[in-house]
Amino acid sequence: MRRKQILRCAVYVRVSTDHLEQKTSLENQKHLFYSYIEQQGWELAEIYLDIESGTTDKRENFQRMIQDAEKGKFDCILAKELSRLARNGELAYKIKRVLQSRKIQLITLDGAINTLEDNTDKFGLYAWLYEEESQRISRRIQTALKQKAKRGEYKGSNAPYGYEVIDKKLVVRKDETVDVIKLIFYLYLQGKGIEAIARHLDSLGYPTPAHIAGKKNAGQYWQGTSVKLILKNPHYVGDLVQGRSKVRSVVDKTRDDIPTGEWIVIPNSHEPIISREDFEAVQDMLKSRYKKRPKAKKHLFTNVIYCSDCGTSLWYMQDRKGYVCGRYRKHGKNACTSHFVKEDGLKNAILTELRALINNVINSNDMVESLVNKVNKTMTGEKKKLKKIDDEVLQLKEENKELIKLLARKIITESEYKETTEFNRRIIIELQQNKLDITERLHDHQEGNNDLVKYQKVIDEILQLNDLNEELLHRVIERIEITSEKEVNVHFRFANPLSF
């Protein structure tokens, strides 16, 4: 790509906090980029701003920028320095691979990286230096947290269910969560399984740990995994136990378990909810009950059949030779009803409906010819729409080029520039999405004739078939729903051939 070419530039800015001094730095960086783009005679495509650490790619606008790169929305990424994009080597090289695959340039204003001038020989060195700095910061933070844990301070983001944190100490809550903890241990000692305990808690309407923690994605029902975590949590005997796991590095956020002997344990640190005797008895029962389960066998309608009321997939029950609502199976009648259906009866019903459908909609070669003519006529109209969209997008891009020049010369204000370009960008995105939709439809239409031939072969197979196999099932059926009255609703992939 030659320097004289007009590049569409994405500007990436990252600051670690939203403090006042960082906001000032942000504004200074913006003007620095405006000036650079204007000097080069290029075009500003988008500014991506994140207020987060650079050790991870879990940044909202960073992810959006990478997605836009994949879609070809710009030709170049500008950053103040490489550390603004990534502070670890793996992420830095991941970015580099994405940009190379899409032929997108990368320029840092500190002069370290400029792919337009093949200035990339120090890329690995800078990535390594930034990662080493992040590792040192991470180790200092971990050391500080460990010292706090040794002083008996609770350092978790959420207190264990049944407790709250007051002055960095665990304190028993004055609500029903304490009764829930006692009930869970009591029921398990009485021989009730963890899934059965979860269903019982649902029937009593007790809040889940996620609800108490105020998590946005909190589920409606108790899970067996949540019950098991409570049963294994040593905090309930009054001991403060921390440092049971750690992340591998600033790059790899996977948590590894730490050996029991290396845990930070402060005995009798807070008020217990469960006696030590009961807790130890539960641990012994958990160990004795554990057994490795064989991998579940996949049955014919797995991932195809669903409950029409709650939308959950139906589970195959070996002893009943049929399928039952998964939510009902896991959470009981408080969540849904069984929606039970026999597998053999379901196969016969689908085959009967398939034959009836085929005999009604496909009966002559004239229909196939009519469909081909309809496809060709539709494609002509779609191509005209594509040409019109391309012209509109080009006009809007030319307007944006003029706006960046006006902004750089301060003829218009930043707010005026942003308001106009934001409007243009939304229109361009909408047009590009329309173009994508039209292109996909064109592709579908182009495949139309082939699809008709394939469907004709499928039809011949069905008319001669006495049983339903997995290959045919997934070729002709998209989804099966079972109602509470045991009615079978089948959604065929070709229910209406005229919709091609």
N, C-alpha and C positions, 0 to 999 in steps of 0.2 A: 504494500500500500504506500503510495508516494505521499510526501509531506504536503504537496499542493492540493491533494484531495480534501474536500470538505467532509470532515468527520462529525458524526453525531456523538456527542460526548455525554457519558453518564458520570456524574460527580458523586463520589462516596465520601461521606464525612462521619467519623465516629468519635464521640466523646464518652468518657467513663461515667460521668455524673451529670446531673442537671443543675449544678451549682452555678452561681452568677458568673464566676470567672470562666467557666466552661462555655456558657452562653455567649460571652464576649468573644472567646476564641472561635466559636462557631461562626459568628458574623464576619470576623476577620478572614476566616478561611473561604467563606462564600465569595467575598469580594476578590480574593486572590485568584480563585478559579474563574470568575467572570472576566477578569483582566487577561488571564492566560488564554482563555477561549477566544476573546476578541482579538488578541494579538495574532493568533494563529489563523483567524478567519474561519473558525469552525462554528458548530451549532450546539447549543445546550439541549440535550434530550431530557434529562431528569436529574434531580438531586435526591440522593438516598441518604437519610440520616438515621443513625442508631445511637442510643444512649446506653451502652452496654460494654461488657468486657470483649476483647478481641480474641480470646482463646477458644471460642466456640463459634460454629456456624449457625447456632440457634438464635439468629438475630432477624427480626421481622423484615426490616428493609434490606438487609444484606441478602436474605433469601429471595426477596422480590427482585432485587437487582440480578441475581444469578438466573432466575426464571426469565426475566426480560432479556438477558443475554442469550439464553437458549432460543428465544423467539426472534432474535435478531433486531431488537428495538434500538440498538446503538452500535457504534463501530469502535468505541474507545472508552476505557474507564480511567478517570483521573482521581488520584488520591494524594494527600499531602506526603505520605510515606507508606511503605509497605506494611508497617505495624498497624496502620488504621484499618487495613483489610484483614490482616491475620497476625496473631502473635504466637503461632506455632507452625513448625515446618510442614506437617501433614496437610493442614488447611491451606497454607500458602501454595503448596504444589497442586492441591486439588483445584484451587482457583486458576492456577496457571494452565492446567490441562483443559479446563472448561473454555478458557479464553482462546487457547491454541486451536481447539476443535472447531470453534466458531469464527476463527480469524479475527478476533477482537483484540485491539491494542491495549497495552497497559502502560501508563505514564505516572510516575510519582514526581511531585514538584521539588523534592529534595535532590533530584538528579540521579538517584540510585538506580532506577529502573526506567527504561524507555525502549519498548519493543519496536517502535518505528525506526530507531537507529541501531537495532540489534544490541542494545545495551542491557544484557541480561546475565552477564557472566558472574555478577555478585549476588544473584538472586538467592542461591542456597545459603551463602554466608549470612545475609541479612535475616533470612527466615530462621536460621539456627540461633542467631544472637537474640532475636525477639523471643523465641521459645525459651531460651535459657533464662532470660530476664523474668518471664512469666513463672517459670518453675521456682526461681528464688523467692518471688513474692508469695507463691502458693505455699512454699515450705515455711515461710515466716508466719503466715496466717494459721497453718496447721499447728505449729508449735505454740502459738498464743492460745488457740482453742484447747489444746491438750492441757496447758497449765490451768486454764479456767476449770476444766473437767476435774483436775486433781484437787482444786480448791472446793469442789462440791457444787459448782455452778452448772445448771442444766443448760446445754448448748444446742439442743435440737430445735428445728424450726417449728415443730408442733409438739405439744405435750402429749404423753400417752393418754388414751381414752380413759376418762375417770379422774384425770388430774388437770390442773392448770398451773401456769408458771407465775409466781409472785416473788419479786425481788430475786430472780434467777434460781428459785427453789421450786420443787414440785410440791403442790398443795392439793389435797383431796377436794374435788369439786363438791358443791352442795346442791347436787341435782340427781336426776335418775340414772346418770351414767354409772355411778358407783354401784347401784343395784344391778345394772346390766352386767358389770364385771363379776359380781358375786354369783349371779344367776348362771353365767357362762361356765364358770368353774364348777358350780354345783351340778349342772346338767351333765357335764362331761364326766364327772366322777360317778354319776348315776348310770353311765354307759351310753349316753346319747351321742351320736356322731356329730361332726362339725357342721355338715350340711343341714342335718335335722335341727341343730341348735339355731342356725341362721334362719331357717324357715319359722321357727318358734318365735324368735325375736321380731321377725316381720309381722307375725300375727298379733303381737302385743303392741306394735307400733313404735318401737324404740328407735331413736335416731342413730344413724350409722356413724362410724368414726369420721368419715369424710364430711358429713353434715356438721358435726361438732367442730371440725377443723375449719369450716367455712370454705371448703374447696368448691370452685365453680362447676367442676365436672362431677360433683357428688352423685352417685347412683341412688336409685330409690330403694334398693333392697340390700339386705345384709348378704355378704359373700362368705363362703366357707373359709376362704383364705384370710379374711379379716378376723374371724373367730380363732383360727389357728395362731395368728400372730399375737393375739391377746393371751392365749393360753401359754405361749412360749416367752412372754415378756417378763423378765425378772424384776422390773420396776415395781410390780404389784406386791412384792414382799417387803418393800421399804428400802431396797438397795438402789443406789444410783449407779447404773451400769452404762458406760459410754465407751466410745472408741471400738465398737464391735465390727466396724467395716471402714474402708477408706477408698477413695477414688484412685485409679491407677496413676493418672497424671493429668496435667492441664489439657492434654490432647484427648486421652481416652477417659471418658467419664464413667466407665464401668466400675461398679463397687465390688471390691473383693472382701470376703470375710477375714477377720483377724482372729488368730488362735485364741481360745478362751483365756489362756494364761496371760495374754497381753492386754486384756480388757482393763479399762480404768474403772475400778469398783470402789465405791464409798458405802460400806455397810451401814444400815439403819440411818440413812440420810434423810428420809422423809416418812410420813405416816403410811403404813401398809394398808392394803385393801384385802389381801389374801394371806392366810397363814402360810408359813414355810412348809409345814407338813402337807397341806393340800397342794401347794405348788409342786413340790417334789413328787407327790403321788401322780399328779397330772403329767409331769415330764416322763415318768416311767411308763404310763399308759400310752403316751404319744409314741414312744419308741417301740413298744410291743405291738401297737396296732398298725404301724407302718409296714406296707408291703408294696413292692413294685407292681404296677398294673400293666398288663399287656396292651400294646397299641390297639386302639379301637379299630374294628373292621369297617371299611367304608361300604355302605349299602347303596342300592340302585338310585334312590331318590335323595341321597345326601347332597346338601347345598342346592337343592332344587325345590324342596317342599317347605312351605311356611305356614304359620298360624295367621289366619286372616284378621284376627282381632288385635294381637299385640305385635305381629310382625316377626316374632322369633322363629328360627328354623325348628322343624320337628326332629326329634331324636328317635332313632330306631331302638325298639325294645325287643331284645332277642327272645325273651320268654313269651311275648305276646305276638310276635311275628308281624309287628306293625310299628307305626310312628305316633309319637305323642309330643305335644307342645313343650319345647325346651324350657320355657319360663315356668310352666306349670310343674314340670318334672323337678326343677331346681328349687322353686320358691313356694310351691303348693297352690291351693285354691285361692289364696289371697292375691296372687299375681295374675292368674288366668285359669281357663278350664282345659281339660285334657286334649280336645280336638283329635281324639284317637281315630286312626284309619288303618285297616289291614293292607299289607303290601300287595298281596295277590289280587284283592278286590280293586285296588287302585290301578294296577296294571291293566286289568280287563276294561275298566271304565275309560282309561285314556285311549286304548286301542280302538274301542268302539267310537269314541268321539273323533278320533283322527280320521277314521274311515268315512264317517258321516260328513266331516268338514271337507275332505278331499272330493268326495262325490258331488258336493254342492258347488264348489268354486272352480274346479278344473274339469272341463268336459270337451274342449275342442282346440284345434290349432289356431282358430281365428282369435281366440283370447290372447294367445302368446303374441301374435302379430300385432294386435291392437296395443298391447303393453309396450312393445318395441317402439312403435310410432309415438306413443305418449312420452316415452323416455327421451327420444330424440328431440321432440318439440320443447320439452322442459329444459334440456341442456342448452339449447340455443338462447333461451331467455336468461338462464343463469350466467352465461358467458358475457352477455351485455351488461348485467349487473356488476360483474367483476371489473369490467373496463371503466365504468362510471365511478366505482369506489377508488380505483387506482388514481384517477384524475383528481378526485377530491382530496385524497391523502397528499398527493404531490403539491397541490395548491396550499394546503395548510402547513406543510414543511417549509415551503418557500417563505411563508409569512413569519414563521418562527425564526428563520435565519435573519430576517430584517429586524426582528424584535431584540435579539441579543446584541446587535450593533447599537440600537437605540439605548439599551440598558447600559452598555459599556460606556457610552458617551454621556450618560445621565440625562438624556433627553426625556426618558420616561422613568418613573420610580420602580423600585423592585416590586412593590405591591401591584402596580399596573402590569408589569411584565408577567408576574406570577399569575395574576387573574386571567390574562389573555392566553398565556401558554397553557395554563391548567385547563382552560376551556377547550383550547385546540387539542390538547393531549387526550382529554376525555372523548372528544369527537373522533380523533384518530384511533384510539383504542376500540371505540364502538364500531368504527368502520372496519378495522382489522379483524375484529371478532366476527362481524358480518361476512367479511371475505373468507375467513376460516370456515364458517358454517356453510357458505356457498360452495367452497372448494370440496368440503367433505361430502356435500350432497351430490356434486358433480361426480366425485369418485364413486359414490354409491350408484348413481345412474349409469355410469360407464360399466359397472360390474353387473348391471341389471340383467342383461341378456344371459350372461354366464350363470347368474343366480337362478334364472328361470329354468335353464337346462338342469342345474343341480337339483332344484326342487322337483322337477319332473322325475328324476331318478329316485329321489326320496319317496315320492308318491308311489312309484311302481313298487318300491321295496315294502312300503306300508301295506299296500293292497294285498301283497302276497305273504305278509308276516303273520305268524300266529302267536308271537311273544315279543316283549319289549326289551331291547338290550340297551346298555349304557350309551353306546355310540349314537344310536338313533335318537335316544331320549334327549341328549344335549344338542343335537342338530335341529330338532324341530320344536323343542319346548324351552321357554325362557324361565317360567316360574309356575309353581303349583301352589294354590292356597286352599286350606281346609277350614271351613266355617265351624262354629260351635254346634251346628245342626248336622255335622258330618258331610256337608255338601262339598263337592270337589270343583274348584274353579281353575281351569287350565289356561295359561297364557302362552299361545303358540307364537313362534318366531315369524310365521308367515300366515297369520290369521286372515290378513286381507292382502292378497297378491296385488291388487290395484294400487296399493300404497307405495310401490317401488318407485 
